[in-house]
Amino acid sequence: MRINQDTLLEGEKVVLVPYNADHVPRYHQWMASPELQKLTASEPLSLEQEYDMQKSWREDDDKCTFIVLDKQRWEDPSVSEEDCMVGDVNIFLTDPADPTLAELEVMIAEPSSRGKGLGKEVTHMMMCYGIQNLGIRNYEVKIGLDNEVSIAMFKKFGFHELSVSEVFQETTLGLIVDEKVQREFLENLPFMQEREYGKAKDSRQAAEL
Ligand SMILES: CC(C)(COP(=O)(O)OP(=O)(O)OC[C@H]1O[C@@H](n2cnc3c(N)ncnc32)[C@H](O)[C@@H]1OP(=O)(O)O)[C@@H](O)C(=O)NCCC(=O)NCCS
């Protein structure tokens, strides 16, 4: 999706930036991990396939992707953006007949960054972005049955079980964003500021000189 190609979302602990080609080598390194392949139900790709995937995620109208940066590291301009990367978050519009329905995926890939509230903040920010900017009113998430951390996190956001697939060993959780849920999500988000990614990147580079 091109809607977020120059969008930076700043939260309290994380900064979300559009997924671009500079991020692919680190992303590819993450996805070589069998643990992450299992947790995210992903197949390993070659580096070339990963670049193609990044391009399609950027261009296809049914996918919106951000890379998650650790804000504490990002605030130090001497740390490269690649070294601030800790994960990614995606919205997929899964039903062409219903643009208000989206599948959500979140990954805090760096094990040392997990369990510190980043995943929760990323999920909250992306859901608010989807509600406000993409008109999403119905979220679904598919999670491996043994991924207790992720299941617990989404249930805390109010998701409930829609179905279980024994074949894929995964559960599908869902949340309808009615007016009450929408109000709660937007009101309870502690801080989120939307900025132009290109300008923020330039001022970070200028600060380093
Ligand atoms: C699932 C994931 C996104 C959670 O992000 P995180 O930054 O580690 O989690 P947070 O610190 O924000 O905690 C969010 C919630 O997860 C649960 N959680 C986190 N760590 C946990 C642990 N060690 N044990 C049990 N539950 C845990 C809690 O419910 C927590 O909420 P709380 O802090 O209010 O108790 C992250 O662990 C991850 O990306 N894992 C690998 C990939 C994956 O599983 N993706 C999900 C597929 S949809």
The ligand as an SDF file (V2000), in Angstrom:
LIG
                    3D

 48 50  0  0  0  0  0  0  0  0999 V2000
    3.6140  -11.9140   20.5110 C   0  0  0  0  0  0  0  0  0  0  0  0
    4.4810  -10.6550   20.5690 C   0  0  0  0  0  0  0  0  0  0  0  0
    4.1120   -9.7280   19.4320 C   0  0  0  0  0  0  0  0  0  0  0  0
    4.2250   -9.9440   21.9060 C   0  0  0  0  0  0  0  0  0  0  0  0
    5.0460   -8.7860   21.9630 O   0  0  0  0  0  0  0  0  0  0  0  0
    5.9300   -8.4710   23.2580 P   0  0  0  0  0  0  0  0  0  0  0  0
    6.5740   -7.1600   23.0490 O   0  0  0  0  0  0  0  0  0  0  0  0
    6.8150   -9.6330   23.5330 O   0  0  0  0  0  0  0  0  0  0  0  0
    4.7940   -8.4120   24.3760 O   0  0  0  0  0  0  0  0  0  0  0  0
    4.4750   -7.2530   25.4170 P   0  0  0  0  0  0  0  0  0  0  0  0
    5.6410   -7.0910   26.3330 O   0  0  0  0  0  0  0  0  0  0  0  0
    3.9730   -6.0570   24.7180 O   0  0  0  0  0  0  0  0  0  0  0  0
    3.2920   -7.9190   26.2550 O   0  0  0  0  0  0  0  0  0  0  0  0
    1.9890   -7.9940   25.6980 C   0  0  0  0  0  0  0  0  0  0  0  0
    1.2030   -9.0850   26.3650 C   0  0  0  0  0  0  0  0  0  0  0  0
    1.7200  -10.3540   25.9480 O   0  0  0  0  0  0  0  0  0  0  0  0
    1.6400  -11.2690   27.0490 C   0  0  0  0  0  0  0  0  0  0  0  0
    3.0120  -11.6660   27.4010 N   0  0  0  0  0  0  0  0  0  0  0  0
    4.1690  -11.0110   27.1350 C   0  0  0  0  0  0  0  0  0  0  0  0
    5.2210  -11.7290   27.5590 N   0  0  0  0  0  0  0  0  0  0  0  0
    4.7200  -12.8540   28.0940 C   0  0  0  0  0  0  0  0  0  0  0  0
    5.2890  -14.0230   28.6970 C   0  0  0  0  0  0  0  0  0  0  0  0
    6.6180  -14.1580   28.8210 N   0  0  0  0  0  0  0  0  0  0  0  0
    4.4430  -15.0010   29.1100 N   0  0  0  0  0  0  0  0  0  0  0  0
    3.1080  -14.8830   28.9870 C   0  0  0  0  0  0  0  0  0  0  0  0
    2.4990  -13.8000   28.4160 N   0  0  0  0  0  0  0  0  0  0  0  0
    3.2910  -12.8080   28.0040 C   0  0  0  0  0  0  0  0  0  0  0  0
    0.9660  -10.5400   28.1860 C   0  0  0  0  0  0  0  0  0  0  0  0
   -0.4250  -10.7540   28.0580 O   0  0  0  0  0  0  0  0  0  0  0  0
    1.2970   -9.0990   27.8870 C   0  0  0  0  0  0  0  0  0  0  0  0
    0.3780   -8.2050   28.4130 O   0  0  0  0  0  0  0  0  0  0  0  0
    0.6520   -7.5460   29.8830 P   0  0  0  0  0  0  0  0  0  0  0  0
    1.9860   -6.8850   29.8140 O   0  0  0  0  0  0  0  0  0  0  0  0
   -0.4710   -6.5740   30.0300 O   0  0  0  0  0  0  0  0  0  0  0  0
    0.6310   -8.6780   30.8570 O   0  0  0  0  0  0  0  0  0  0  0  0
    6.0050  -11.0290   20.4830 C   0  0  0  0  0  0  0  0  0  0  0  0
    6.3600  -11.8110   21.5860 O   0  0  0  0  0  0  0  0  0  0  0  0
    6.3910  -11.7180   19.2060 C   0  0  0  0  0  0  0  0  0  0  0  0
    6.4890  -11.0760   18.1760 O   0  0  0  0  0  0  0  0  0  0  0  0
    6.6570  -13.0080   19.2200 N   0  0  0  0  0  0  0  0  0  0  0  0
    7.1360  -13.7090   18.0270 C   0  0  0  0  0  0  0  0  0  0  0  0
    6.2370  -13.6250   16.8050 C   0  0  0  0  0  0  0  0  0  0  0  0
    4.7760  -13.8960   17.1050 C   0  0  0  0  0  0  0  0  0  0  0  0
    4.4690  -14.7770   17.8610 O   0  0  0  0  0  0  0  0  0  0  0  0
    3.8880  -13.1260   16.4790 N   0  0  0  0  0  0  0  0  0  0  0  0
    2.4750  -13.2600   16.6560 C   0  0  0  0  0  0  0  0  0  0  0  0
    1.8480  -13.9940   15.5120 C   0  0  0  0  0  0  0  0  0  0  0  0
    0.3040  -13.1840   15.1710 S   0  0  0  0  0  0  0  0  0  0  0  0
  1  2  1  0
  2  3  1  0
  2  4  1  0
  2 36  1  0
  4  5  1  0
  5  6  1  0
  6  7  2  0
  6  8  1  0
  6  9  1  0
  9 10  1  0
 10 11  2  0
 10 12  1  0
 10 13  1  0
 13 14  1  0
 14 15  1  0
 15 16  1  0
 15 30  1  0
 16 17  1  0
 17 18  1  0
 17 28  1  0
 18 19  1  0
 18 27  1  0
 19 20  2  0
 20 21  1  0
 21 22  1  0
 21 27  2  0
 22 23  1  0
 22 24  2  0
 24 25  1  0
 25 26  2  0
 26 27  1  0
 28 29  1  0
 28 30  1  0
 30 31  1  0
 31 32  1  0
 32 33  2  0
 32 34  1  0
 32 35  1  0
 36 37  1  0
 36 38  1  0
 38 39  2  0
 38 40  1  0
 40 41  1  0
 41 42  1  0
 42 43  1  0
 43 44  2  0
 43 45  1  0
 45 46  1  0
 46 47  1  0
 47 48  1  0
M  END
$$$$
